[in-house]
Amino acid sequence: MTSATSTRALLDAIAGGVRTVELGQPLFTGMPCSPNHPGFRMTLIRRHGDMVRPDGGSASNEMIVTGGHVGTHVDALSHVSHEGCLHGGVAAHDAQVGGVHREHGAETIPPMITRGVLLDVAAARGVDSLAPGEAVTAEDLAAAGPEPRRGDVALVRTGWARHFGDAPTYLGQADGVPGVDESGARWLAERGVVAAGGDTTAFECIPPGAGHRVLPVHRILLVEHGIHIIEHLALEDASAEGLTEFLFVMAPLRIVGGTGSPVRPVAVVA
């Protein structure tokens, strides 16, 4: 099939009717944010009427201040090091000289237009949400949906996104947060996914009272295998619609030397 024919087939499919399902959370001042990162703030810096043009027109705009790991976002490979090294053995100290990461910065995160799979662990267990601090194992992932293939994006639903409006519960500093454990991370890595994401603040299991003291799943995925992590996903709508596999679309911002990027991922379905 030629490139022109492939493009025509894609356009015909789109014209035949596709829709999107949101997979990300909205951004708003005061939303839950890991204590390790600066939060999101937005305010109107100019209001309608502050300046009126001769023809009666007026404009309004805002100022946004945010960390790179706030709201639905994707981790760059520069985000985590282990024993002084980033993915591929890159020396973290040397890579970050000058206030930016010279290697593995957020601008290197590829746009992702690929097969997405929803591993709905909560639904597979027959619960609305996993319990605080509950681990998602390799066995859980294998039983929760279609098996990911090389180049896929795997999204893990714990049901925890239903707590997004209640910051203390959602962040789980005292009681913990459910998420993928080390066995689950290695299961995902063995299948060659390009990214893995979840509906919590850290993707991985956070035991009660532990906070973000250690993050072994980040080490396994980011440092050892070069697999991007997407956090703060909103997977309730996808679950309610019974989605299992779909076209996943996500384009990170090209933040040169950054360690992460806000994103708006969507599932494209017929």
N, C-alpha and C positions, 0 to 999 in steps of 0.2 A: 504494500500500500504506500503510495507516495505521500509526501508531506502535505500537499494540497488536499488530497483525498482524506487524509486523517483529520485535517482541520475542518473540512466540510462535514465529516461524520460527527465531529464533536459539536459543531454549531447546530447541526440538525437535532442532535440529542438534547441540547439546551433548549432549542425552540420547541421541542416536543413536551417540555414541561419538567423543570426541576425546581426544588425549593431547598432552603437552608434551615438547619436547626442550630441555634446558638449553643456553643460549648464553653463560653466564657462569662465571667461575672461583669456587671457594670462597674465603672469606676466612680467613686463618690467620696467626699471628705468624711473621714471617720470610719471608713470600712476596716475590717480586720486586717492586721498587718503583723508579720513576724517581728518580735522585739529586736531582732538582729538588723532590721532595715528601717530607713526613714520612711514615714508614711506618705500617703497621697493627700495633696491639698489643691483645691481649685477655688478661685474667686474671680469675680468679674473685676477687671482692672479698668474697663470703660463701660459705662452704661448708656443706654439710649437716652439722649437728651443732654449728656455731658458736652457734646459737640454736635451742633446741627449745621448741615451744609446749606448754602444759599438756596438750594432747590427744596429744602425741607427734609432731606434724607438724613439718617442717623445710623450709626453702627455701634455694636457692642462687641467686646472681646474679653478674653480671660487670661489669667496667668495660672500655669500649672507647675507645681513642684512635686516631684515624686522620685522615689528610688527605682532602680531597675527591676526589683523583685517584689513589686507591689501589685495586688490584683492578679488577674490571669496573666501569667508571664512564662517565658522560657529561659532556662539557664544556658548561658554560654559555657564552653569548656574551660574558660578562665575562672569560673566561679569557685571551684574547689581544687585544692592541692592536697597531696599526701606525701609526707616526709619531704617537703620542699619541691615537689614536682607536680606539674600539670599533666594532662593527658599526653602520651607519647614521650614522656621523659623530659619535657620542657622545664627548665629551671624557673620556678615561679618568681623568685627574687629578680632575676635578670629580665623576665618578660614584663614586669610591671613598673620599670623605671620610667619616670617622667609623667606619672599620673594617669597613664593609660596602659592597657595590656597590648603589648606589641605582637603577641601571638594568642590565638584562640579568642579574640575579642568578639563581641556580639555581632559585629558586621560580617563575621564568617558563618553565622548560623544560616543554613540554607532555607529558602522558601520551601514549604512542605505541601505538596499536592500529591497525595498518595493514598493508598488504602488505609483506612482507619478501622480499628476493631474496638468495640466496647466490651470490656471484661467486667460484667456487672456482678461483682462479688456479693453485694447486699441482696440482690434479687435471687442469686443462686442459693443463698442461705435462707431465703424466705423471710428477710427482715427489712424494715424501712432503712435502717442504718446499723452499721457495725458499732460495737461498744467502744467507749474511750480506751485507747491504748491497745486495741485488738490487732493482732498481726494478720496480714494477708500473705499466705505462704505460696510456694510454687504449686502445691496441690490445689489451692483455692483458685489460682489463676487458670490452671488447666481445665477446671470444671466450670468456669464462669462465662465462656463465650468462644468464638472462633479462635483457633490457634494463630497467633501472629506469624507473619512471614518476614523474610529479610526485606528491609526497606519500609516496613509498615510503621504506623504510629499506634501504640497500644494505650488505651485509656482505661484506667481502673476506677470503678465506682464503688465507694464505700457507703454512700448515702450521707456523708458528712456535710455536704453542701447545704443541706436543709438548715444547718446551724449558722449559716453565713451572716445572718442578721443579728446574731448573739455573739459578739466578739469574745467574751471570756470562755464560753463553751467551745466555740470554733477553734480558738488558739490552743486550748487544752493545757495551759501551763500547769494546772494542778492535777487534773484528771487524766491527761493524755489524749492522744489522737490516734485513730486507727490508720493503718497504712501498710505498704509492702515491706516485708522483712528481707533479710539477706538472701534467703533461698528464692524468694520471688524475684528479686533483682537479677540473680544469676540465671533464672529461667528466662526472663525477658532478654538478657544479653545473649544467651545461647541461640535465640531465634533471630538475632540480628536486626532488631527494630532500630529505626533511626531516632526515635524519641519515645518516651513513656511519660504519661501524665496521670494526675489524680485530682480528686476534688477536695483536697486538704491543703494546709499551708506548707507542708514539707514533703509531701508524697509518701514518705516512709513512716513506719510505725514509731510513734513517740510514746514511751511508757509514762505512766503517771508520775508527775514530779520531776521528770528528767529534762524537760525543755528540749532545746536544740544542742545539748552538750556534745553529743556525738551523732554523726549522720553517716553510718556505714553504707547505706544504699546510694548516697551521693558519690561516695568514693568508688563503689563498684561501677556505677553507670557512667559518671562523668570522667573520672580519672582513668579507670582501668579499661573501659570499653568505648569511650567517646560518644556516649548516647546522651542526647539532650533530655532534660527533665522539664515538664510543663506542670505548673502548680496553680492552685485556686481555680480549677475547672468547675464549670456548672454542668453537671451531667444528669440532673433530674429530668429535664425534658426529653433527652435522648433515651433515658430508661423508660419513661412513660410511653414513648412511642414504640418501644420494643426494638430499637436499633441495635444491630449486632455488627454489621460491617457497612462501610460507606466511603464516599470520597471525602478525605480530610483535607481541608485547605487552611493554611496558616502562613502569614508573611511577617516575620519579625522586623522591627525597625533596625536600620543599619547604623547602630550606635558604635562608632569607631572606638575600639579599646574598652568597651563596656563589658560587664559580666552577666548581663541579662537584658531582656527586652519585654515590655508589655506587648501583648498580642490579643487578637480577636479571632480565635479559631471557630470554624463552622464545619458542620457535617452537611454535605451536599447529597440529597436523596431524590429519587424520582417520585 
